[in-house]
Amino acid sequence: MSQGERTYKVEHLLSYQKFDEQELAMMTDEHIEYFHWLYFEESVYDLM
C-alpha cells in the first residue's frame, strides 16, 4: 500500500474514533486495510 493510501485510511479510521494514533501506528498495512474494509467498505450483502 502506498504511503498516501495508508495515510488516508488511517485518518478515516481515526475519524471513526474506535482507534487511537498509537494503536494504528503499530498496525501493519494488512491490518489497516482489513479494519478499513470492515468499517467503511460496502458489500452486496449490506444491501440485502
Beta strands, then each sheet from edge to edge (+ up, - down):
end
